[in-house]
Amino acid sequence: MSLGGEASRRFECSRAACTQEASWGIQWRNPKIHSEDRRKTWLACDEHLSMLRDFLEARSFPLTVVGVSELDG
Ligand SMILES: [Zn+2]
């Protein structure tokens, strides 16, 4: 599906060194540094979803998990 540009629409897992296709988006924010309407998005494959989510939950960051098809960009 590539048109030859640099931008890829492929979603890749955010876990370091993982190159698997991501199935999930984790939208989160750090209440200490992000305003109420800011969201960071991490992408996760099936294998790393729980790991990345646990990382954020351990820090009490609010988060929402959505399918990549629900992400805007
Ligand atoms: Zn992964």
N, CA, C, O and the ligand as a Tripos MOL2 file, in Angstrom:
@<TRIPOS>MOLECULE
protein
  293   291    74     0     0
PROTEIN
NO_CHARGES

@<TRIPOS>ATOM
      1 N           0.8240   -1.2040    0.0000 N.3       1 MET1
      2 CA          0.0000    0.0000    0.0000 C.3       1 MET1
      3 C           0.8620    1.2600    0.0000 C.2       1 MET1
      4 O           0.3210    2.3650   -0.0230 O.2       1 MET1
      5 N           2.1730    1.1250    0.0250 N.am      2 SER2
      6 CA          3.0320    2.3030    0.0640 C.3       2 SER2
      7 C           2.9900    3.0480   -1.2580 C.2       2 SER2
      8 O           2.9840    2.4470   -2.3320 O.2       2 SER2
      9 N           2.9620    4.3650   -1.1560 N.am      3 LEU3
     10 CA          3.0070    5.1860   -2.3530 C.3       3 LEU3
     11 C           4.4080    5.7500   -2.5650 C.2       3 LEU3
     12 O           4.6170    6.5990   -3.4300 O.2       3 LEU3
     13 N           5.3510    5.2810   -1.7830 N.am      4 GLY4
     14 CA          6.7320    5.6810   -1.9690 C.3       4 GLY4
     15 C           7.1810    6.8250   -1.0920 C.2       4 GLY4
     16 O           8.3570    7.1890   -1.1120 O.2       4 GLY4
     17 N           6.2820    7.3990   -0.3280 N.am      5 GLY5
     18 CA          6.6650    8.4730    0.5750 C.3       5 GLY5
     19 C           7.2960    7.9200    1.8410 C.2       5 GLY5
     20 O           7.3380    6.7100    2.0640 O.2       5 GLY5
     21 N           7.7830    8.8360    2.6590 N.am      6 GLU6
     22 CA          8.4040    8.3990    3.9020 C.3       6 GLU6
     23 C           7.3620    8.0330    4.9460 C.2       6 GLU6
     24 O           7.5710    7.1220    5.7460 O.2       6 GLU6
     25 N           6.2480    8.7370    4.9390 N.am      7 ALA7
     26 CA          5.2430    8.5020    5.9560 C.3       7 ALA7
     27 C           4.6060    7.1320    5.7550 C.2       7 ALA7
     28 O           4.1640    6.7840    4.6600 O.2       7 ALA7
     29 N           4.5710    6.3880    6.8110 N.am      8 SER8
     30 CA          3.9290    5.0830    6.7570 C.3       8 SER8
     31 C           2.6720    5.1000    7.5960 C.2       8 SER8
     32 O           2.6550    5.6650    8.6900 O.2       8 SER8
     33 N           1.6600    4.5060    7.1070 N.am      9 ARG9
     34 CA          0.4270    4.4230    7.8770 C.3       9 ARG9
     35 C           0.4160    3.1770    8.7570 C.2       9 ARG9
     36 O          -0.5340    2.9350    9.5010 O.2       9 ARG9
     37 N           1.4640    2.4080    8.6630 N.am     10 ARG10
     38 CA          1.5180    1.1900    9.4550 C.3      10 ARG10
     39 C           1.6860    1.5400   10.9380 C.2      10 ARG10
     40 O           2.5110    2.3810   11.2930 O.2      10 ARG10
     41 N           0.9250    0.9110   11.7670 N.am     11 PHE11
     42 CA          1.0300    1.1260   13.1940 C.3      11 PHE11
     43 C           2.0030    0.1140   13.7700 C.2      11 PHE11
     44 O           1.8310   -1.0960   13.6290 O.2      11 PHE11
     45 N           3.0170    0.6340   14.4140 N.am     12 GLU12
     46 CA          4.0240   -0.2550   14.9940 C.3      12 GLU12
     47 C           4.0360   -0.1060   16.5070 C.2      12 GLU12
     48 O           3.8870    0.9950   17.0380 O.2      12 GLU12
     49 N           4.2130   -1.2060   17.1800 N.am     13 CYS13
     50 CA          4.2420   -1.2380   18.6420 C.3      13 CYS13
     51 C           5.2620   -0.2410   19.1950 C.2      13 CYS13
     52 O           6.3570   -0.1000   18.6510 O.2      13 CYS13
     53 N           4.8960    0.4520   20.2810 N.am     14 SER14
     54 CA          5.7740    1.4550   20.8820 C.3      14 SER14
     55 C           6.8440    0.8530   21.7840 C.2      14 SER14
     56 O           7.7980    1.5330   22.1620 O.2      14 SER14
     57 N           6.6890   -0.3860   22.1170 N.am     15 ARG15
     58 CA          7.6720   -1.0420   22.9610 C.3      15 ARG15
     59 C           9.0270   -1.0760   22.2420 C.2      15 ARG15
     60 O           9.1070   -1.4600   21.0750 O.2      15 ARG15
     61 N          10.0790   -0.6730   22.9420 N.am     16 ALA16
     62 CA         11.4110   -0.6300   22.3390 C.3      16 ALA16
     63 C          11.7820   -1.9850   21.7560 C.2      16 ALA16
     64 O          11.6050   -3.0300   22.3830 O.2      16 ALA16
     65 N          12.2950   -1.9310   20.5520 N.am     17 ALA17
     66 CA         12.7950   -3.1250   19.8650 C.3      17 ALA17
     67 C          11.7050   -4.0560   19.3620 C.2      17 ALA17
     68 O          11.9940   -5.1030   18.7820 O.2      17 ALA17
     69 N          10.4710   -3.6830   19.5820 N.am     18 CYS18
     70 CA          9.3830   -4.4980   19.0550 C.3      18 CYS18
     71 C           8.9540   -3.9390   17.7070 C.2      18 CYS18
     72 O           8.6900   -2.7430   17.5830 O.2      18 CYS18
     73 N           8.8850   -4.7890   16.7110 N.am     19 THR19
     74 CA          8.5150   -4.3180   15.3800 C.3      19 THR19
     75 C           7.1950   -4.9320   14.9200 C.2      19 THR19
     76 O           6.8680   -4.9150   13.7330 O.2      19 THR19
     77 N           6.4510   -5.4680   15.8660 N.am     20 GLN20
     78 CA          5.1820   -6.0780   15.5040 C.3      20 GLN20
     79 C           4.1220   -5.0250   15.1870 C.2      20 GLN20
     80 O           4.1770   -3.8920   15.6660 O.2      20 GLN20
     81 N           3.1890   -5.4230   14.3930 N.am     21 GLU21
     82 CA          2.0600   -4.5550   14.0740 C.3      21 GLU21
     83 C           1.2640   -4.2980   15.3510 C.2      21 GLU21
     84 O           0.9580   -5.2240   16.1020 O.2      21 GLU21
     85 N           0.9390   -3.0460   15.5810 N.am     22 ALA22
     86 CA          0.1610   -2.7120   16.7690 C.3      22 ALA22
     87 C          -1.3280   -2.9010   16.5030 C.2      22 ALA22
     88 O          -1.8330   -2.5560   15.4350 O.2      22 ALA22
     89 N          -2.0070   -3.4450   17.4780 N.am     23 SER23
     90 CA         -3.4580   -3.6130   17.3920 C.3      23 SER23
     91 C          -4.1870   -2.6270   18.2850 C.2      23 SER23
     92 O          -5.3940   -2.4230   18.1580 O.2      23 SER23
     93 N          -3.4210   -2.0080   19.2040 N.am     24 TRP24
     94 CA         -4.0450   -1.1910   20.2440 C.3      24 TRP24
     95 C          -3.3900    0.1720   20.3450 C.2      24 TRP24
     96 O          -2.1960    0.3270   20.0870 O.2      24 TRP24
     97 N          -4.1790    1.1430   20.7200 N.am     25 GLY25
     98 CA         -3.6510    2.4570   21.0610 C.3      25 GLY25
     99 C          -3.9570    2.7310   22.5160 C.2      25 GLY25
    100 O          -5.0850    2.5370   22.9710 O.2      25 GLY25
    101 N          -2.9550    3.1790   23.2440 N.am     26 ILE26
    102 CA         -3.1560    3.5670   24.6390 C.3      26 ILE26
    103 C          -3.0360    5.0840   24.7040 C.2      26 ILE26
    104 O          -1.9650    5.6480   24.4810 O.2      26 ILE26
    105 N          -4.1400    5.7230   25.0100 N.am     27 GLN27
    106 CA         -4.1390    7.1740   25.1200 C.3      27 GLN27
    107 C          -4.0550    7.5280   26.5870 C.2      27 GLN27
    108 O          -4.8970    7.1200   27.3870 O.2      27 GLN27
    109 N          -3.0370    8.2870   26.9330 N.am     28 TRP28
    110 CA         -2.7800    8.5460   28.3510 C.3      28 TRP28
    111 C          -2.2500    9.9650   28.5260 C.2      28 TRP28
    112 O          -1.9000   10.6520   27.5660 O.2      28 TRP28
    113 N          -2.2070   10.3710   29.7900 N.am     29 ARG29
    114 CA         -1.5630   11.6440   30.0900 C.3      29 ARG29
    115 C          -0.9760   11.5800   31.4890 C.2      29 ARG29
    116 O          -1.4060   10.8000   32.3390 O.2      29 ARG29
    117 N           0.0110   12.4200   31.6960 N.am     30 ASN30
    118 CA          0.6140   12.5690   33.0070 C.3      30 ASN30
    119 C           0.0160   13.8230   33.6360 C.2      30 ASN30
    120 O           0.3150   14.9340   33.1980 O.2      30 ASN30
    121 N          -0.8230   13.6610   34.6560 N.am     31 PRO31
    122 CA         -1.5160   14.8260   35.2310 C.3      31 PRO31
    123 C          -0.5600   15.9020   35.7360 C.2      31 PRO31
    124 O          -0.9490   17.0640   35.8530 O.2      31 PRO31
    125 N           0.6690   15.5380   36.0340 N.am     32 LYS32
    126 CA          1.6150   16.5230   36.5610 C.3      32 LYS32
    127 C           2.1580   17.4480   35.4800 C.2      32 LYS32
    128 O           2.5220   18.5890   35.7670 O.2      32 LYS32
    129 N           2.2140   16.9750   34.2560 N.am     33 ILE33
    130 CA          2.8150   17.7960   33.2010 C.3      33 ILE33
    131 C           1.8800   18.0630   32.0230 C.2      33 ILE33
    132 O           2.1350   18.9590   31.2190 O.2      33 ILE33
    133 N           0.8100   17.2970   31.9200 N.am     34 HIS34
    134 CA         -0.1040   17.4860   30.7950 C.3      34 HIS34
    135 C          -1.3900   18.1370   31.2640 C.2      34 HIS34
    136 O          -1.9200   17.7910   32.3200 O.2      34 HIS34
    137 N          -1.8860   19.0690   30.4880 N.am     35 SER35
    138 CA         -3.1660   19.6790   30.8250 C.3      35 SER35
    139 C          -4.2900   18.6830   30.5690 C.2      35 SER35
    140 O          -4.0870   17.6190   29.9860 O.2      35 SER35
    141 N          -5.4740   19.0590   31.0210 N.am     36 GLU36
    142 CA         -6.6160   18.1370   31.0110 C.3      36 GLU36
    143 C          -6.9280   17.5690   29.6250 C.2      36 GLU36
    144 O          -7.3710   16.4260   29.5020 O.2      36 GLU36
    145 N          -6.6990   18.3600   28.5980 N.am     37 ASP37
    146 CA         -7.0930   17.9240   27.2530 C.3      37 ASP37
    147 C          -5.9380   17.3220   26.4450 C.2      37 ASP37
    148 O          -6.1160   16.9650   25.2800 O.2      37 ASP37
    149 N          -4.7800   17.2110   27.0490 N.am     38 ARG38
    150 CA         -3.6510   16.6080   26.3500 C.3      38 ARG38
    151 C          -3.7020   15.0940   26.4530 C.2      38 ARG38
    152 O          -4.0740   14.5400   27.4870 O.2      38 ARG38
    153 N          -3.3250   14.4340   25.3700 N.am     39 ARG39
    154 CA         -3.2220   12.9840   25.4010 C.3      39 ARG39
    155 C          -1.9860   12.5400   24.6360 C.2      39 ARG39
    156 O          -1.7140   13.0110   23.5320 O.2      39 ARG39
    157 N          -1.2610   11.6460   25.2310 N.am     40 LYS40
    158 CA         -0.1890   10.9640   24.5190 C.3      40 LYS40
    159 C          -0.7550    9.6420   24.0200 C.2      40 LYS40
    160 O          -1.6400    9.0670   24.6530 O.2      40 LYS40
    161 N          -0.2530    9.1610   22.8970 N.am     41 THR41
    162 CA         -0.7160    7.8800   22.4000 C.3      41 THR41
    163 C           0.4590    6.9340   22.2220 C.2      41 THR41
    164 O           1.4280    7.2510   21.5320 O.2      41 THR41
    165 N           0.3660    5.7920   22.8400 N.am     42 TRP42
    166 CA          1.3050    4.7050   22.6080 C.3      42 TRP42
    167 C           0.5840    3.6340   21.8140 C.2      42 TRP42
    168 O          -0.6170    3.4170   21.9750 O.2      42 TRP42
    169 N           1.3310    2.9780   20.9670 N.am     43 LEU43
    170 CA          0.7680    1.8720   20.2120 C.3      43 LEU43
    171 C           1.2900    0.5690   20.7880 C.2      43 LEU43
    172 O           2.4280    0.5010   21.2530 O.2      43 LEU43
    173 N           0.4680   -0.4560   20.7580 N.am     44 ALA44
    174 CA          0.8750   -1.7200   21.3610 C.3      44 ALA44
    175 C           0.3860   -2.9030   20.5350 C.2      44 ALA44
    176 O          -0.7360   -2.9150   20.0290 O.2      44 ALA44
    177 N           1.2550   -3.8890   20.4150 N.am     45 CYS45
    178 CA          0.8320   -5.1600   19.8320 C.3      45 CYS45
    179 C           0.1140   -5.9580   20.9250 C.2      45 CYS45
    180 O           0.1020   -5.5550   22.0880 O.2      45 CYS45
    181 N          -0.4650   -7.0560   20.5560 N.am     46 ASP46
    182 CA         -1.1900   -7.8750   21.5370 C.3      46 ASP46
    183 C          -0.2900   -8.2990   22.6950 C.2      46 ASP46
    184 O          -0.7210   -8.3630   23.8460 O.2      46 ASP46
    185 N           0.9610   -8.5860   22.3670 N.am     47 GLU47
    186 CA          1.8860   -9.0880   23.3860 C.3      47 GLU47
    187 C           2.2470   -8.0280   24.4200 C.2      47 GLU47
    188 O           2.4190   -8.3410   25.5980 O.2      47 GLU47
    189 N           2.3620   -6.7740   23.9820 N.am     48 HIS48
    190 CA          2.8650   -5.7390   24.8730 C.3      48 HIS48
    191 C           1.7970   -4.8110   25.4320 C.2      48 HIS48
    192 O           2.1150   -3.9060   26.2030 O.2      48 HIS48
    193 N           0.5530   -5.0110   25.0660 N.am     49 LEU49
    194 CA         -0.5030   -4.1390   25.5770 C.3      49 LEU49
    195 C          -0.5240   -4.1160   27.1010 C.2      49 LEU49
    196 O          -0.5350   -3.0410   27.7000 O.2      49 LEU49
    197 N          -0.5310   -5.2720   27.7260 N.am     50 SER50
    198 CA         -0.6410   -5.3150   29.1840 C.3      50 SER50
    199 C           0.6010   -4.7250   29.8430 C.2      50 SER50
    200 O           0.5060   -4.0870   30.8910 O.2      50 SER50
    201 N           1.7620   -4.9360   29.2360 N.am     51 MET51
    202 CA          3.0050   -4.4010   29.7900 C.3      51 MET51
    203 C           3.0020   -2.8750   29.8000 C.2      51 MET51
    204 O           3.3370   -2.2410   30.8000 O.2      51 MET51
    205 N           2.6160   -2.3030   28.6590 N.am     52 LEU52
    206 CA          2.6020   -0.8480   28.5680 C.3      52 LEU52
    207 C           1.5110   -0.2510   29.4570 C.2      52 LEU52
    208 O           1.7060    0.7930   30.0800 O.2      52 LEU52
    209 N           0.3700   -0.9210   29.5080 N.am     53 ARG53
    210 CA         -0.7250   -0.4360   30.3470 C.3      53 ARG53
    211 C          -0.3410   -0.5020   31.8210 C.2      53 ARG53
    212 O          -0.6120    0.4270   32.5820 O.2      53 ARG53
    213 N           0.2880   -1.5990   32.2170 N.am     54 ASP54
    214 CA          0.7150   -1.7330   33.6090 C.3      54 ASP54
    215 C           1.7170   -0.6510   33.9870 C.2      54 ASP54
    216 O           1.6900   -0.1240   35.0990 O.2      54 ASP54
    217 N           2.6090   -0.3250   33.0410 N.am     55 PHE55
    218 CA          3.6050    0.7160   33.2760 C.3      55 PHE55
    219 C           2.9250    2.0410   33.6410 C.2      55 PHE55
    220 O           3.3450    2.7300   34.5710 O.2      55 PHE55
    221 N           1.8780    2.3800   32.9010 N.am     56 LEU56
    222 CA          1.1700    3.6370   33.1410 C.3      56 LEU56
    223 C           0.3060    3.5630   34.3930 C.2      56 LEU56
    224 O           0.2270    4.5200   35.1630 O.2      56 LEU56
    225 N          -0.3370    2.4240   34.5890 N.am     57 GLU57
    226 CA         -1.2040    2.2740   35.7610 C.3      57 GLU57
    227 C          -0.3990    2.3130   37.0550 C.2      57 GLU57
    228 O          -0.8800    2.7890   38.0830 O.2      57 GLU57
    229 N           0.8240    1.8090   36.9930 N.am     58 ALA58
    230 CA          1.6860    1.8380   38.1740 C.3      58 ALA58
    231 C           2.0100    3.2660   38.5870 C.2      58 ALA58
    232 O           2.3420    3.5250   39.7440 O.2      58 ALA58
    233 N           1.9130    4.1960   37.6340 N.am     59 ARG59
    234 CA          2.1710    5.6160   37.9070 C.3      59 ARG59
    235 C           0.8790    6.4040   38.0890 C.2      59 ARG59
    236 O           0.8920    7.6290   38.2100 O.2      59 ARG59
    237 N          -0.2280    5.6830   38.1060 N.am     60 SER60
    238 CA         -1.5500    6.3100   38.3070 C.3      60 SER60
    239 C          -1.8810    7.3240   37.2220 C.2      60 SER60
    240 O          -2.5680    8.3120   37.4810 O.2      60 SER60
    241 N          -1.3930    7.0830   36.0040 N.am     61 PHE61
    242 CA         -1.7450    7.9550   34.8960 C.3      61 PHE61
    243 C          -3.0840    7.5030   34.3330 C.2      61 PHE61
    244 O          -3.2870    6.3090   34.1130 O.2      61 PHE61
    245 N          -4.0020    8.4390   34.0950 N.am     62 PRO62
    246 CA         -5.2580    8.0600   33.4590 C.3      62 PRO62
    247 C          -5.0090    7.5920   32.0290 C.2      62 PRO62
    248 O          -4.2140    8.1880   31.3030 O.2      62 PRO62
    249 N          -5.6900    6.5240   31.6330 N.am     63 LEU63
    250 CA         -5.4710    5.9960   30.2830 C.3      63 LEU63
    251 C          -6.7280    5.3740   29.7220 C.2      63 LEU63
    252 O          -7.6260    4.9490   30.4490 O.2      63 LEU63
    253 N          -6.7590    5.3360   28.4070 N.am     64 THR64
    254 CA         -7.8400    4.6870   27.6870 C.3      64 THR64
    255 C          -7.2220    3.8060   26.6130 C.2      64 THR64
    256 O          -6.3250    4.2400   25.8900 O.2      64 THR64
    257 N          -7.6980    2.5740   26.5070 N.am     65 VAL65
    258 CA         -7.2210    1.6800   25.4730 C.3      65 VAL65
    259 C          -8.2590    1.6000   24.3590 C.2      65 VAL65
    260 O          -9.4330    1.3270   24.6090 O.2      65 VAL65
    261 N          -7.8160    1.8400   23.1370 N.am     66 VAL66
    262 CA         -8.7210    1.7650   21.9910 C.3      66 VAL66
    263 C          -8.0640    0.9270   20.8940 C.2      66 VAL66
    264 O          -6.8460    0.7510   20.8830 O.2      66 VAL66
    265 N          -8.8660    0.4230   19.9880 N.am     67 GLY67
    266 CA         -8.3200   -0.2570   18.8320 C.3      67 GLY67
    267 C          -7.6670    0.7300   17.8900 C.2      67 GLY67
    268 O          -8.0770    1.8900   17.8370 O.2      67 GLY67
    269 N          -6.6480    0.2980   17.1340 N.am     68 VAL68
    270 CA         -5.9480    1.2630   16.2680 C.3      68 VAL68
    271 C          -6.8950    1.8600   15.2300 C.2      68 VAL68
    272 O          -6.6700    2.9740   14.7580 O.2      68 VAL68
    273 N          -7.9390    1.1370   14.8750 N.am     69 SER69
    274 CA         -8.8790    1.6620   13.8930 C.3      69 SER69
    275 C          -9.6340    2.8780   14.4230 C.2      69 SER69
    276 O         -10.2150    3.6390   13.6500 O.2      69 SER69
    277 N          -9.6240    3.0580   15.7420 N.am     70 GLU70
    278 CA        -10.3110    4.1890   16.3430 C.3      70 GLU70
    279 C          -9.4170    5.4120   16.5030 C.2      70 GLU70
    280 O          -9.8840    6.4830   16.8910 O.2      70 GLU70
    281 N          -8.1350    5.2500   16.2060 N.am     71 LEU71
    282 CA         -7.2070    6.3720   16.3360 C.3      71 LEU71
    283 C          -7.3210    7.2950   15.1280 C.2      71 LEU71
    284 O          -7.6260    6.8640   14.0160 O.2      71 LEU71
    285 N          -7.0740    8.5460   15.3760 N.am     72 ASP72
    286 CA         -7.1750    9.5260   14.3030 C.3      72 ASP72
    287 C          -6.0200    9.4320   13.3240 C.2      72 ASP72
    288 O          -6.2050    9.4930   12.1080 O.2      72 ASP72
    289 N          -4.8360    9.2840   13.8740 N.am     73 GLY73
    290 CA         -3.7430    9.3890   12.9550 C.3      73 GLY73
    291 C          -2.7060    8.3510   13.1590 C.2      73 GLY73
    292 O          -1.7090    8.3230   12.4370 O.2      73 GLY73
    293 ZN          5.0750   -5.1740   20.8990 Zn       74 ZN74
@<TRIPOS>BOND
     1     1     2 1
     2     2     3 1
     3     3     4 2
     4     3     5 am
     5     5     6 1
     6     6     7 1
     7     7     8 2
     8     7     9 am
     9     9    10 1
    10    10    11 1
    11    11    12 2
    12    11    13 am
    13    13    14 1
    14    14    15 1
    15    15    16 2
    16    15    17 am
    17    17    18 1
    18    18    19 1
    19    19    20 2
    20    19    21 am
    21    21    22 1
    22    22    23 1
    23    23    24 2
    24    23    25 am
    25    25    26 1
    26    26    27 1
    27    27    28 2
    28    27    29 am
    29    29    30 1
    30    30    31 1
    31    31    32 2
    32    31    33 am
    33    33    34 1
    34    34    35 1
    35    35    36 2
    36    35    37 am
    37    37    38 1
    38    38    39 1
    39    39    40 2
    40    39    41 am
    41    41    42 1
    42    42    43 1
    43    43    44 2
    44    43    45 am
    45    45    46 1
    46    46    47 1
    47    47    48 2
    48    47    49 am
    49    49    50 1
    50    50    51 1
    51    51    52 2
    52    51    53 am
    53    53    54 1
    54    54    55 1
    55    55    56 2
    56    55    57 am
    57    57    58 1
    58    58    59 1
    59    59    60 2
    60    59    61 am
    61    61    62 1
    62    62    63 1
    63    63    64 2
    64    63    65 am
    65    65    66 1
    66    66    67 1
    67    67    68 2
    68    67    69 am
    69    69    70 1
    70    70    71 1
    71    71    72 2
    72    71    73 am
    73    73    74 1
    74    74    75 1
    75    75    76 2
    76    75    77 am
    77    77    78 1
    78    78    79 1
    79    79    80 2
    80    79    81 am
    81    81    82 1
    82    82    83 1
    83    83    84 2
    84    83    85 am
    85    85    86 1
    86    86    87 1
    87    87    88 2
    88    87    89 am
    89    89    90 1
    90    90    91 1
    91    91    92 2
    92    91    93 am
    93    93    94 1
    94    94    95 1
    95    95    96 2
    96    95    97 am
    97    97    98 1
    98    98    99 1
    99    99   100 2
   100    99   101 am
   101   101   102 1
   102   102   103 1
   103   103   104 2
   104   103   105 am
   105   105   106 1
   106   106   107 1
   107   107   108 2
   108   107   109 am
   109   109   110 1
   110   110   111 1
   111   111   112 2
   112   111   113 am
   113   113   114 1
   114   114   115 1
   115   115   116 2
   116   115   117 am
   117   117   118 1
   118   118   119 1
   119   119   120 2
   120   119   121 am
   121   121   122 1
   122   122   123 1
   123   123   124 2
   124   123   125 am
   125   125   126 1
   126   126   127 1
   127   127   128 2
   128   127   129 am
   129   129   130 1
   130   130   131 1
   131   131   132 2
   132   131   133 am
   133   133   134 1
   134   134   135 1
   135   135   136 2
   136   135   137 am
   137   137   138 1
   138   138   139 1
   139   139   140 2
   140   139   141 am
   141   141   142 1
   142   142   143 1
   143   143   144 2
   144   143   145 am
   145   145   146 1
   146   146   147 1
   147   147   148 2
   148   147   149 am
   149   149   150 1
   150   150   151 1
   151   151   152 2
   152   151   153 am
   153   153   154 1
   154   154   155 1
   155   155   156 2
   156   155   157 am
   157   157   158 1
   158   158   159 1
   159   159   160 2
   160   159   161 am
   161   161   162 1
   162   162   163 1
   163   163   164 2
   164   163   165 am
   165   165   166 1
   166   166   167 1
   167   167   168 2
   168   167   169 am
   169   169   170 1
   170   170   171 1
   171   171   172 2
   172   171   173 am
   173   173   174 1
   174   174   175 1
   175   175   176 2
   176   175   177 am
   177   177   178 1
   178   178   179 1
   179   179   180 2
   180   179   181 am
   181   181   182 1
   182   182   183 1
   183   183   184 2
   184   183   185 am
   185   185   186 1
   186   186   187 1
   187   187   188 2
   188   187   189 am
   189   189   190 1
   190   190   191 1
   191   191   192 2
   192   191   193 am
   193   193   194 1
   194   194   195 1
   195   195   196 2
   196   195   197 am
   197   197   198 1
   198   198   199 1
   199   199   200 2
   200   199   201 am
   201   201   202 1
   202   202   203 1
   203   203   204 2
   204   203   205 am
   205   205   206 1
   206   206   207 1
   207   207   208 2
   208   207   209 am
   209   209   210 1
   210   210   211 1
   211   211   212 2
   212   211   213 am
   213   213   214 1
   214   214   215 1
   215   215   216 2
   216   215   217 am
   217   217   218 1
   218   218   219 1
   219   219   220 2
   220   219   221 am
   221   221   222 1
   222   222   223 1
   223   223   224 2
   224   223   225 am
   225   225   226 1
   226   226   227 1
   227   227   228 2
   228   227   229 am
   229   229   230 1
   230   230   231 1
   231   231   232 2
   232   231   233 am
   233   233   234 1
   234   234   235 1
   235   235   236 2
   236   235   237 am
   237   237   238 1
   238   238   239 1
   239   239   240 2
   240   239   241 am
   241   241   242 1
   242   242   243 1
   243   243   244 2
   244   243   245 am
   245   245   246 1
   246   246   247 1
   247   247   248 2
   248   247   249 am
   249   249   250 1
   250   250   251 1
   251   251   252 2
   252   251   253 am
   253   253   254 1
   254   254   255 1
   255   255   256 2
   256   255   257 am
   257   257   258 1
   258   258   259 1
   259   259   260 2
   260   259   261 am
   261   261   262 1
   262   262   263 1
   263   263   264 2
   264   263   265 am
   265   265   266 1
   266   266   267 1
   267   267   268 2
   268   267   269 am
   269   269   270 1
   270   270   271 1
   271   271   272 2
   272   271   273 am
   273   273   274 1
   274   274   275 1
   275   275   276 2
   276   275   277 am
   277   277   278 1
   278   278   279 1
   279   279   280 2
   280   279   281 am
   281   281   282 1
   282   282   283 1
   283   283   284 2
   284   283   285 am
   285   285   286 1
   286   286   287 1
   287   287   288 2
   288   287   289 am
   289   289   290 1
   290   290   291 1
   291   291   292 2
@<TRIPOS>SUBSTRUCTURE
     1 MET1         2 RESIDUE 1 A MET
     2 SER2         6 RESIDUE 1 A SER
     3 LEU3        10 RESIDUE 1 A LEU
     4 GLY4        14 RESIDUE 1 A GLY
     5 GLY5        18 RESIDUE 1 A GLY
     6 GLU6        22 RESIDUE 1 A GLU
     7 ALA7        26 RESIDUE 1 A ALA
     8 SER8        30 RESIDUE 1 A SER
     9 ARG9        34 RESIDUE 1 A ARG
    10 ARG10       38 RESIDUE 1 A ARG
    11 PHE11       42 RESIDUE 1 A PHE
    12 GLU12       46 RESIDUE 1 A GLU
    13 CYS13       50 RESIDUE 1 A CYS
    14 SER14       54 RESIDUE 1 A SER
    15 ARG15       58 RESIDUE 1 A ARG
    16 ALA16       62 RESIDUE 1 A ALA
    17 ALA17       66 RESIDUE 1 A ALA
    18 CYS18       70 RESIDUE 1 A CYS
    19 THR19       74 RESIDUE 1 A THR
    20 GLN20       78 RESIDUE 1 A GLN
    21 GLU21       82 RESIDUE 1 A GLU
    22 ALA22       86 RESIDUE 1 A ALA
    23 SER23       90 RESIDUE 1 A SER
    24 TRP24       94 RESIDUE 1 A TRP
    25 GLY25       98 RESIDUE 1 A GLY
    26 ILE26      102 RESIDUE 1 A ILE
    27 GLN27      106 RESIDUE 1 A GLN
    28 TRP28      110 RESIDUE 1 A TRP
    29 ARG29      114 RESIDUE 1 A ARG
    30 ASN30      118 RESIDUE 1 A ASN
    31 PRO31      122 RESIDUE 1 A PRO
    32 LYS32      126 RESIDUE 1 A LYS
    33 ILE33      130 RESIDUE 1 A ILE
    34 HIS34      134 RESIDUE 1 A HIS
    35 SER35      138 RESIDUE 1 A SER
    36 GLU36      142 RESIDUE 1 A GLU
    37 ASP37      146 RESIDUE 1 A ASP
    38 ARG38      150 RESIDUE 1 A ARG
    39 ARG39      154 RESIDUE 1 A ARG
    40 LYS40      158 RESIDUE 1 A LYS
    41 THR41      162 RESIDUE 1 A THR
    42 TRP42      166 RESIDUE 1 A TRP
    43 LEU43      170 RESIDUE 1 A LEU
    44 ALA44      174 RESIDUE 1 A ALA
    45 CYS45      178 RESIDUE 1 A CYS
    46 ASP46      182 RESIDUE 1 A ASP
    47 GLU47      186 RESIDUE 1 A GLU
    48 HIS48      190 RESIDUE 1 A HIS
    49 LEU49      194 RESIDUE 1 A LEU
    50 SER50      198 RESIDUE 1 A SER
    51 MET51      202 RESIDUE 1 A MET
    52 LEU52      206 RESIDUE 1 A LEU
    53 ARG53      210 RESIDUE 1 A ARG
    54 ASP54      214 RESIDUE 1 A ASP
    55 PHE55      218 RESIDUE 1 A PHE
    56 LEU56      222 RESIDUE 1 A LEU
    57 GLU57      226 RESIDUE 1 A GLU
    58 ALA58      230 RESIDUE 1 A ALA
    59 ARG59      234 RESIDUE 1 A ARG
    60 SER60      238 RESIDUE 1 A SER
    61 PHE61      242 RESIDUE 1 A PHE
    62 PRO62      246 RESIDUE 1 A PRO
    63 LEU63      250 RESIDUE 1 A LEU
    64 THR64      254 RESIDUE 1 A THR
    65 VAL65      258 RESIDUE 1 A VAL
    66 VAL66      262 RESIDUE 1 A VAL
    67 GLY67      266 RESIDUE 1 A GLY
    68 VAL68      270 RESIDUE 1 A VAL
    69 SER69      274 RESIDUE 1 A SER
    70 GLU70      278 RESIDUE 1 A GLU
    71 LEU71      282 RESIDUE 1 A LEU
    72 ASP72      286 RESIDUE 1 A ASP
    73 GLY73      290 RESIDUE 1 A GLY
    74 ZN74       293 GROUP 0 **** ****
